[in-house]
Amino acid sequence: MSLHSEYELYENYDDLDHYNDSSNHSYYDEDFEDHYSVCDKSDVRSFAGLFLPVVYTIVLVVGLAGNSIVVFVYLSQKRLRTLTGVLIINLAVADLLLLFTLPFWAADAVNGWEIGVVACKITSALYTINFSCSMLLLAFISVDRYRALSQGSSIYSRPSGNKQRRQKLLLSLLVWTAAFVFGLPDFFLTTVKQHSSGHKSCRAVYPHSMAQATKATLEILEVSLSFLLPFLVMLFCYYRVGKTLSQGATTGMREVRRWKAFRVLIAVVGVFLLTQLPYNIVKLIRTLDIIYTFVTNCEVSKGLDRATQVTESLALTHCCVNPVLYIFIGSSFKVHVLKIAKRYGQTGKNHHHEHRQPAVEIVLKSQTRTNSNAYSESDNEHTSSFTI
């Protein structure tokens, strides 16, 4: 589910609504209430009220600035509108929409949910839709880079032609539709629940009649489709791209560019793992507890609550790390930023940097071209370049 269920922590298990529910994508289970005695979680709730708003504020400010720059740069450069460019624009938009939900969750962490059921459903669904969309887009970006490399010159990366435009539109619609489907359980199951302490929470509630196996299936599908599948796709595609890079030329400027591009691959996969793996491990533990109900100790429950708060906060940093990757690792992106800065009246220093920093790219033209021809044509609008 969404952020709200991570820090809805109460003084006793009856109010806790199934302490597995502190996982982002977990649900309230009415069957759980009969099994546990009092567990004071005021310290965990206090931690959430201090820790989460600070993290959300930092992520919001950095993410808004970075992703807004990405959208502006890509929309300003017609020649960047390859399939990867379109996917990156969609990724930045998804990150921005996700970021817009954070103030609501920050307020919820401090004061509880005070703005009604409709806002609860919409905010929860938006969070899941855009979180899932980001993961799917990262996977599709890796597929496009792999296709471009394996086919020499990918028609899917060309910025012109009605067929290519339709393909880009259809792929964007496919990703957003899939993410929307992922968000439907949040919309239909989420509600505002008032507890005996007077605290209101926005959270998804499992129907009493829902089988335990169904609950576990929903949780496992969530982890598999929003993390495991995108990660495996990225791992395979970037492994193949990296293997091709390692077998390329090994001298001169081409060697420098090759390893800069390889650095981009390592950074993308590494950041994805660093930010998403801990959170999904915790979610998996919560899922197993739904099936086997093995968390029966108050201190263990509180430890899992804190772990979920911290790991999902880490997962959210992906929203602001992506633009950092574009700007500080992807030299070609920096070139286009500098071009725009120059266009809007920057000094000659920016013009100097623009010509000094070569684009990190691997020209994916026909394999029969010579190295010199490939680089001479790297600025052609029909060239598919590996850039981040």
C-alpha positions in Angstrom: 0.0 0.0 0.0 1.2 3.5 0.5 3.3 5.4 3.1 0.4 5.8 5.5 0.4 2.2 6.6 4.1 2.3 7.6 3.7 4.6 10.6 0.2 3.9 11.9 1.5 2.6 15.2 -0.6 2.2 18.3 -0.4 1.4 22.0 -1.9 -2.0 21.7 -2.4 -4.6 19.1 -6.1 -4.1 19.0 -5.4 -0.5 17.8 -2.5 -1.6 15.7 -4.8 -3.2 13.2 -2.3 -6.0 12.5 1.2 -4.7 13.0 2.2 -6.2 9.7 0.2 -3.2 8.5 3.2 -0.9 9.1 4.5 -2.1 5.7 3.8 0.3 2.8 1.7 -2.3 0.9 0.2 -4.1 3.9 -3.4 -4.1 4.9 -5.4 -4.1 8.1 -6.6 -7.6 9.1 -9.6 -7.9 11.4 -8.7 -11.5 12.3 -5.5 -10.3 13.9 -7.1 -8.4 16.8 -7.9 -11.4 18.9 -4.4 -12.7 19.2 -2.3 -10.1 20.9 -2.2 -8.1 24.2 -1.1 -4.6 25.0 2.1 -3.3 23.2 3.1 0.3 23.9 4.2 1.8 20.6 4.2 5.4 21.6 8.0 5.6 21.2 7.8 4.3 17.6 5.0 6.7 16.8 7.1 9.6 18.2 10.0 8.5 16.1 7.8 8.5 13.0 6.5 11.9 13.8 10.0 13.3 13.9 11.9 11.3 11.3 9.4 11.0 8.5 8.5 14.7 8.0 12.2 15.6 7.9 13.0 13.0 5.3 9.9 13.7 3.2 10.7 17.4 3.2 14.3 16.9 2.0 13.1 14.4 -0.7 10.4 16.8 -1.8 12.6 19.8 -2.2 15.5 18.0 -3.9 13.2 15.9 -6.0 11.0 18.8 -7.2 14.0 20.8 -8.3 15.8 17.9 -10.0 12.9 16.4 -11.8 11.6 19.8 -12.9 15.0 20.4 -14.5 14.9 17.0 -16.3 11.4 17.7 -17.7 12.4 21.2 -18.9 15.6 20.1 -20.5 14.1 17.1 -22.4 11.1 19.1 -23.6 13.4 21.9 -24.7 15.5 19.6 -26.9 13.6 18.2 -29.9 16.6 16.0 -30.8 16.4 14.3 -27.4 13.0 12.9 -28.0 14.1 9.4 -28.6 12.2 6.6 -27.0 14.5 6.7 -24.0 14.0 10.5 -23.8 10.2 10.0 -23.8 10.6 7.4 -21.1 12.8 9.6 -19.0 10.2 12.4 -19.3 7.5 10.0 -18.1 9.8 8.9 -15.3 10.4 12.5 -14.1 6.6 13.2 -14.2 5.9 10.0 -12.2 8.5 11.1 -9.6 6.9 14.5 -9.4 3.4 13.2 -8.9 4.8 10.9 -6.2 6.5 13.8 -4.5 3.3 15.8 -4.4 1.8 13.1 -2.1 4.5 13.5 0.5 3.2 16.6 2.4 0.0 14.6 3.1 1.9 11.7 4.6 4.2 14.0 6.6 1.1 15.7 8.1 -0.4 12.2 8.7 2.8 11.1 10.6 2.5 14.1 12.9 -1.3 14.6 13.4 -3.1 11.7 11.8 -5.3 11.9 8.8 -7.6 14.9 9.0 -8.8 15.6 5.4 -11.3 12.9 4.7 -11.9 9.5 3.1 -11.8 10.7 -0.6 -8.5 12.5 -0.2 -7.2 9.4 1.6 -8.2 7.1 -1.3 -6.8 9.4 -4.0 -3.5 10.1 -2.3 -2.9 6.5 -1.5 -3.7 5.4 -5.0 -1.5 8.2 -6.5 1.4 7.1 -4.3 1.3 3.5 -5.5 0.6 4.4 -9.1 3.6 6.6 -9.4 5.9 4.4 -7.4 5.1 1.5 -9.6 5.3 3.6 -12.7 8.8 4.7 -11.9 10.0 1.1 -11.5 8.4 0.0 -14.8 9.8 2.9 -16.7 13.3 2.2 -15.4 12.9 -1.4 -16.8 11.7 -0.1 -20.2 14.6 2.3 -20.4 17.0 -0.6 -20.0 15.1 -2.6 -22.6 15.3 0.2 -25.1 19.0 0.6 -24.6 19.5 -3.1 -25.0 17.4 -3.2 -28.2 19.3 -0.2 -29.7 22.6 -1.9 -29.0 21.6 -5.3 -30.3 20.0 -4.0 -33.4 22.7 -1.5 -34.3 20.3 1.3 -35.0 17.0 1.0 -33.3 14.0 2.3 -35.1 12.3 2.7 -31.8 14.8 5.5 -30.9 14.2 7.7 -33.9 12.5 11.0 -33.0 10.5 11.4 -36.2 7.8 9.6 -38.1 4.2 8.8 -37.3 4.9 5.2 -36.6 7.6 6.1 -34.1 5.4 8.6 -32.4 2.6 6.1 -32.1 5.0 3.6 -30.6 6.1 6.1 -28.0 2.6 7.0 -27.1 1.4 3.4 -26.9 4.3 2.4 -24.7 3.7 5.4 -22.4 0.0 4.5 -22.2 0.9 0.8 -21.5 3.2 1.7 -18.6 0.7 4.2 -17.0 -2.2 1.7 -17.4 -0.2 -1.0 -15.7 0.7 1.4 -12.9 -3.0 2.5 -12.6 -4.0 -1.2 -12.2 -1.5 -1.5 -9.4 -3.1 1.4 -7.7 -6.7 0.1 -7.8 -6.4 -2.0 -4.6 -5.3 1.1 -2.7 -8.3 3.1 -4.0 -10.9 0.6 -3.2 -9.5 -0.8 0.1 -8.1 2.4 1.7 -10.2 4.2 4.2 -9.9 6.5 7.3 -10.0 4.5 10.5 -10.4 6.1 13.9 -8.8 4.3 16.8 -9.5 4.2 20.5 -6.8 6.7 21.1 -8.6 9.2 18.9 -5.9 9.0 16.3 -7.2 8.8 12.7 -5.2 6.9 10.0 -5.5 6.5 6.3 -4.9 2.9 5.5 -6.1 0.0 3.4 -8.3 -2.5 5.2 -8.6 -6.1 4.2 -12.2 -7.4 4.1 -13.0 -9.8 7.0 -14.0 -12.4 4.5 -10.8 -12.3 2.4 -8.8 -15.5 2.6 -5.3 -15.4 4.1 -3.9 -16.8 0.9 -5.5 -14.0 -1.1 -3.9 -11.4 1.1 -0.5 -13.0 0.8 -1.0 -13.3 -3.0 -1.6 -9.5 -3.3 1.5 -8.8 -1.2 3.7 -11.2 -3.2 2.4 -9.8 -6.6 3.1 -6.3 -5.3 6.8 -7.1 -4.6 7.2 -9.2 -7.7 5.8 -6.8 -10.2 6.9 -3.5 -8.7 10.5 -4.6 -7.8 11.7 -8.1 -8.7 10.6 -8.1 -12.3 11.9 -4.6 -13.2 15.1 -5.4 -11.4 15.7 -8.7 -13.3 14.9 -6.9 -16.6 17.4 -4.1 -15.8 20.0 -6.6 -14.7 19.8 -8.7 -17.9 19.7 -5.7 -20.3 22.5 -3.8 -18.7 24.6 -6.9 -18.3 24.3 -7.4 -22.1 25.1 -3.8 -22.8 28.0 -3.9 -20.4 29.3 -7.1 -22.0 29.2 -5.4 -25.4 31.0 -2.4 -24.0 33.7 -4.5 -22.5 34.4 -6.1 -25.9 34.7 -2.8 -27.8 37.7 -0.8 -28.8 40.2 -0.2 -26.0 42.3 2.8 -27.0 42.0 6.5 -27.2 38.9 8.6 -26.7 36.6 5.7 -27.5 38.0 3.8 -24.4 37.3 6.9 -22.2 33.8 7.2 -23.5 33.2 3.4 -23.2 34.1 3.3 -19.5 32.1 6.5 -18.8 29.1 4.8 -20.3 29.8 1.7 -18.3 30.0 3.8 -15.2 26.4 5.0 -16.0 25.2 1.4 -16.1 26.8 0.5 -12.8 25.4 3.6 -11.2 21.8 3.0 -12.4 21.7 -0.6 -11.3 23.6 0.1 -8.1 21.3 3.0 -7.0 18.3 0.9 -7.8 19.5 -1.9 -5.6 20.7 0.3 -2.8 17.4 2.2 -2.6 14.8 -0.5 -3.3 16.2 -3.8 -2.1 16.1 -3.1 1.7 12.5 -1.9 1.5 11.4 -4.9 -0.5 13.1 -7.3 1.9 11.2 -5.8 4.8 8.0 -6.0 2.7 8.7 -9.7 2.0 9.1 -10.3 5.8 5.7 -8.6 6.3 4.2 -10.8 3.6 5.5 -14.0 5.2 4.1 -12.8 8.5 0.7 -12.5 6.9 0.9 -16.2 5.9 2.5 -17.6 9.0 1.9 -15.0 11.7 5.3 -15.4 13.3 5.7 -11.9 14.7 4.2 -12.2 18.2 6.7 -10.2 20.2 6.1 -6.5 20.9 9.8 -5.5 20.5 10.1 -7.4 17.2 7.0 -5.7 16.0 8.4 -2.3 16.9 11.7 -3.1 15.2 9.9 -4.0 12.0 7.9 -0.8 12.2 11.1 1.3 12.4 12.8 -0.8 9.7 9.9 -0.2 7.4 9.9 3.6 8.0 13.6 3.8 7.4 13.7 1.6 4.3 10.8 3.2 2.6 12.3 6.6 3.2 15.4 5.2 1.5 13.3 3.9 -1.4 11.7 7.3 -1.8 15.1 8.9 -2.3 15.2 7.3 -5.8 12.9 10.2 -6.8 15.7 12.7 -6.3 18.6 10.5 -7.1 17.6 10.0 -10.8 18.2 13.6 -11.7 21.5 13.5 -9.9 22.5 10.6 -12.1 21.5 12.5 -15.2 23.4 15.7 -14.3 26.5 14.4 -12.6 27.1 11.1 -14.4 25.5 11.6 -17.8 27.8 14.1 -19.5 25.5 14.5 -22.5 22.7 15.7 -20.2 25.1 18.3 -18.8 25.9 19.4 -22.3 22.2 20.1 -23.0 21.7 21.8 -19.7 24.6 24.1 -20.5 23.2 24.8 -24.0 19.9 25.9 -22.4 21.7 28.0 -19.8 23.6 29.6 -22.7 20.4 30.2 -24.6 18.9 32.0 -21.6 21.9 34.4 -21.2 24.6 32.5 -19.3 28.2 33.6 -19.5 30.9 32.5 -21.8 32.2 30.1 -19.2 29.2 27.8 -19.8 29.9 27.9 -23.5 33.5 26.8 -22.7 32.3 23.8 -20.6 29.8 22.9 -23.3 32.6 22.2 -25.8 35.0 20.8 -23.2 32.8 17.9 -22.0 32.2 15.2 -24.5 28.8 13.4 -24.4 28.9 10.0 -22.7 27.4 8.0 -25.5 27.7 4.9 -27.5 26.7 5.4 -31.0 24.4 2.6 -32.1 24.6 3.0 -35.8 25.1 0.0 -38.1 28.0 -2.2 -37.0 29.6 -1.8 -40.4 30.5 1.8 -39.9 34.0 2.8 -38.9 34.8 4.5 -35.6 35.4 7.8 -37.3 32.2 7.7 -39.1 30.3 6.8 -36.0 31.6 9.7 -34.0 31.2 12.1 -36.9 27.5 11.2 -37.0 26.9 11.1 -33.3 24.9 14.3 -33.4 22.6 13.1 -36.2 19.0 13.2 -34.9 18.5 9.6 -36.0 21.4 8.3 -34.0 20.4 6.3 -30.9 22.9 7.2 -28.2 23.3 5.5 -24.9 22.8 8.4 -22.5 21.4 8.5 -19.0 
